[in-house]
Amino acid sequence: MIETISQMFGDRLWIYTAIAGALIGAAFLAWFKGTRAGLWCYSLFDRTLDYLVDRWGWTWLQEPVDAWRKKYPKITNKIDELQSSINVLELRIKSLENGKKAKIIKQKKETKK
């Protein structure tokens, strides 16, 4: 056992092959995910996970509904700004339809700590 460990630390070829294999594998996956076969494989994997969630109730395989908000924060902020603008415009339209002058109060953005 000790000989195996000392030989493993003495022979460093395994380190270099592991690093090279990881880099080549990452490069292949980056290229593969844009191909037709890659899209098919990813969709098959996704459908398999959905089946396991539905069939066996493995909820730990589910992605949260709002996961995209964490993944794309700039788009999330822009969508929130647009939604607040739409809300303000809807209030103005309703006030004009009623013939009243409405006071529009803009909401402050919530800051997450």
N, C-alpha and C positions, 0 to 999 in steps of 0.2 A: 504494500500500500504506500509506504513512504517512498519507495523507489519510483513508483508511478508518478507521485506528486512531484518529486524532484526532477524526474525526466520531463514532466509537463512544463515545469518552470524553466528548465534548461533548453527545451526545444520550443522556440517561439513562433514557429511556422503556423501553428494553429491560430494564433492571434491575427496574423496577416491575412490568412485565408478567410477567417470570420469577418473581418472588416471589409475585405474585397467582395465577399459574397453578399453582405448586407447592402453595400453600395450598388452593386449590379442588380440586386433584387429590387431595390427602391427605384432605380432608373427604369427597370422593366415595367414595374407597376405604374409608374407615372406615364409611360408611353401606352401601356395596355388599356388603361381605363378609358381612353378616347377612341379605341377601335370598336368595330361592331361586336366582335367576340367579347371584348371587355365589358361593353354595356350589357350584353346578354348575360354574362357571368355574374355581374353585379346585381342585375335584376333577379336572376335565379336565386342568388344568395338572399336578397331582400324578401322574395316571396317565401323562401324556406323559413326564414325567421318569423315572418307573419303567420305562417302555418303553425309553427311551434307555439307562438303566442296564443293563437285561436284554439288549437287542439289541446294543448297541455296547460295553458294558462301561465306560461312563463313570462310574467310581466317585466322581468328584469331585462328582457331583450327589446322592449319597446323604447323608442326614442320619444322624449317628451314633445308635446305638441308645439311648444314655444322654443324648441332648440335652435331654430333658425335665427331667433332674435339674439341669442348669445353668439352665434357663429358670424352674423353679419350686423354688427352694431351700427355702422354708418347708415345702412339701408333702413334699419329699424328706426333710427332717429328721424330720417327723412319721411318715412311713412307716418310716424307719430305727428310730425309737423304738418304734413298734408291733411291728416285726419282732423287735427285741431282747426286748421283753416277751413275745412269743409263744414265743421260744426258751427263756426262763426258765421259763415256765409248762409247756412241754413237758418240760423237765428235771425239774420238780417232779412232774409226773404220772408220768413213768417211774420216779422214785425211790419214789413212793407205791405204784406197781404192784409194784415189787420188794420193798417192805417195808423199804427202807433210807432212812435220813435222808441226803439229799444236801446237800452244801454248794454253794450257788449263789454264783458269783462274777460280779458284774456287770462287763461290759466297759466300759472308758472310751471315750468318743467320740473319734474321730480328729479332730484339728484340722488343717485345711488352711491352709497358709501361702501 
